[in-house]
Amino acid sequence: MEIVNTAFRLFAESGYSMVQMKDIAEACHISKSLLQHYFPKKIVLLSTMLNELMLSAFTYSNEQLTALSSEQRTMIQMSFLLRTLDENPKIEHFIRDVFESPELTTELVLVSLDWLEAIGVEGETAAIRYAINFSVSGGMAVFFKRKLLKASVEAISENIAQSFYLLLGKDVQKINQVYLSTAKYNTDRYYQHFVDYLHTHATIDLSSEIKI
């Protein structure tokens, strides 16, 4: 975890492509060969971080929002994740690198797919996977250009969640009702609780990347 935390800080500060394995080894005060014993390639290290971060975020929903429907939890989680990226440039920098890699985007989809199935989102696995790929890839492309497009984080979050459920064949009126029912959770109070939870429970040290 010391290696993972150190590499995460370097990737967040400088970008994935600018950080070499020797840089990570030097920052950890170990040899490059020892680093590669644990993580043979840089992308394996990044994939590990992605899994740890996503699982920490999803665990919050599993533990704190259990009384809500799977649709509500999905919409709230998307809103919280995008707001976290918007308010913390280092995390956004890290996630932008993830979406530039088809391999890591696939990894993110697989983690998300496991979570959606675990909370009971209905639909064939292939259909859910298609809906994730389509809505999240398109939504994040808009998110990274939000200033140019003058698009709000709230609107992008809503569009991603709505397009996901529309692709699964959900009724538009029902989707709108679910969205309205999540409004109280998308407030500073609930968001702050989410951030506090990440700082306390995440396996990766987020103290310098996510503001409290």
Secondary structure, DSSP 8 states (H G I E B T S, - for coil): -HHHHHHHHHHHHH-GGG--HHHHHHHHTS-HHHHHHH-SSHHHHHHHHHHHHHHHHHHHHHHH-TTS-HHHHHHHHHHHHHHHHHH-HHHHHHHHHHHT-HHHHHHHHHHHHHHHHHTT--S-HHHHHHHHHHHHHHHHHHHHTHHHHT--HHHHHHHHHHHHHHHTT--HHHHHHHHHHTGGGSSHHHHHHHHHHHHHH-SS--TTTS--
